[in-house]
Amino acid sequence: MKEREEAGVAILELSGKIMGGPDSEKFSSTLKQLIHEEKTRVLIDLGKVTWVNSTGLGILISGYTTMKRNNGEMKLLNVSERIESIFMVTKLASVFESYKDETEAIQSFVTD
């Protein structure tokens, strides 16, 4: 997982498969650290993610909930068709705001 910041938005670039385990701990602790640093605008880049299982979905939902509870926002970027279909089947497409363009995604935090 890579972390960077653009225009006050923390961008977390995930890669590979999101299936729980040590990666979920790192993701969770990174979000908590961002909240501690008062960085509550988070964009999750899934462009290099090849698969998400049910545990991985739980990790994303938990992250979303954690940010909301702390008056923050978490949005998604570069969701592949394969993962988008999982979101559609599980009805999570209506929960997560998703963008294909990073600039548009970053601007959405300002206009919300």
C-alpha positions as CSV (number, residue, x, y, z in Angstrom):
1,M,0.0,0.0,0.0
2,K,1.3,3.4,-1.0
3,E,0.2,6.6,0.6
4,R,0.4,10.1,-0.8
5,E,-1.4,13.4,-0.6
6,E,-2.9,15.7,-3.2
7,A,-4.8,19.0,-2.4
8,G,-5.5,17.9,1.2
9,V,-6.8,14.5,0.2
10,A,-5.0,11.4,1.4
11,I,-4.7,8.8,-1.4
12,L,-4.1,5.2,-0.5
13,E,-3.0,3.0,-3.5
14,L,-3.9,-0.6,-2.9
15,S,-2.6,-3.4,-5.0
16,G,-3.0,-7.2,-5.5
17,K,-5.8,-9.0,-3.7
18,I,-7.7,-7.6,-0.8
19,M,-8.5,-10.7,1.2
20,G,-7.8,-9.8,4.9
21,G,-4.8,-10.9,6.9
22,P,-1.9,-8.5,7.6
23,D,-3.0,-6.2,4.8
24,S,-6.3,-5.5,6.6
25,E,-4.4,-4.6,9.8
26,K,-2.2,-2.2,7.9
27,F,-5.1,-0.6,6.1
28,S,-7.0,-0.1,9.4
29,S,-4.0,1.3,11.3
30,T,-3.3,3.7,8.4
31,L,-6.8,5.0,8.5
32,K,-6.6,5.5,12.2
33,Q,-3.3,7.3,11.8
34,L,-4.8,9.6,9.2
35,I,-7.8,10.4,11.5
36,H,-5.3,11.1,14.3
37,E,-3.5,13.5,12.0
38,E,-6.9,15.1,11.2
39,K,-6.7,13.9,7.5
40,T,-10.3,12.9,7.0
41,R,-10.6,13.1,3.2
42,V,-9.4,9.7,1.9
43,L,-9.4,8.4,-1.6
44,I,-8.8,4.7,-2.1
45,D,-7.2,3.9,-5.4
46,L,-8.1,0.3,-6.4
47,G,-6.5,0.5,-9.9
48,K,-4.0,-2.2,-9.1
49,V,-6.3,-4.4,-7.2
50,T,-7.1,-7.7,-9.0
51,W,-9.6,-9.2,-6.6
52,V,-11.6,-8.5,-3.4
53,N,-13.2,-11.3,-1.4
54,S,-15.9,-11.0,1.3
55,T,-13.2,-10.2,3.9
56,G,-11.8,-7.6,1.7
57,L,-15.3,-6.0,1.2
58,G,-15.5,-6.0,5.0
59,I,-12.2,-4.1,5.3
60,L,-13.5,-1.5,2.8
61,I,-16.8,-1.2,4.7
62,S,-15.0,-0.9,8.0
63,G,-12.8,1.8,6.6
64,Y,-15.8,3.7,5.3
65,T,-17.6,3.4,8.6
66,T,-14.5,4.5,10.6
67,M,-14.1,7.6,8.4
68,K,-17.8,8.5,8.7
69,R,-17.8,8.1,12.5
70,N,-14.9,10.6,12.6
71,N,-16.6,13.1,10.3
72,G,-14.5,12.0,7.4
73,E,-15.1,10.8,3.9
74,M,-13.8,7.8,2.0
75,K,-14.2,7.5,-1.7
76,L,-12.9,5.0,-4.3
77,L,-10.9,5.5,-7.5
78,N,-10.2,3.3,-10.5
79,V,-12.5,0.5,-9.6
80,S,-12.2,-2.3,-12.2
81,E,-15.2,-3.8,-14.0
82,R,-14.6,-7.0,-12.1
83,I,-14.7,-5.4,-8.7
84,E,-17.5,-3.0,-9.7
85,S,-19.6,-6.1,-10.5
86,I,-18.9,-7.4,-7.0
87,F,-20.1,-4.0,-5.6
88,M,-23.2,-4.2,-7.8
89,V,-24.1,-7.8,-6.6
90,T,-23.5,-6.9,-2.9
91,K,-25.4,-3.5,-3.3
92,L,-22.2,-1.7,-2.2
93,A,-22.2,0.4,-5.4
94,S,-24.8,2.6,-3.7
95,V,-22.6,3.0,-0.6
96,F,-19.3,4.0,-2.1
97,E,-18.7,7.0,-4.3
98,S,-16.5,5.9,-7.1
99,Y,-14.5,7.8,-9.7
100,K,-12.4,7.0,-12.7
101,D,-10.6,10.3,-12.8
102,E,-8.3,11.3,-9.9
103,T,-8.7,15.1,-10.4
104,E,-12.5,14.7,-10.5
105,A,-12.4,12.6,-7.3
106,I,-10.2,15.1,-5.5
107,Q,-12.5,18.0,-6.5
108,S,-15.5,16.0,-5.2
109,F,-14.3,16.4,-1.7
110,V,-14.3,20.2,-2.0
111,T,-17.8,20.4,-3.7
112,D,-19.5,18.0,-1.2
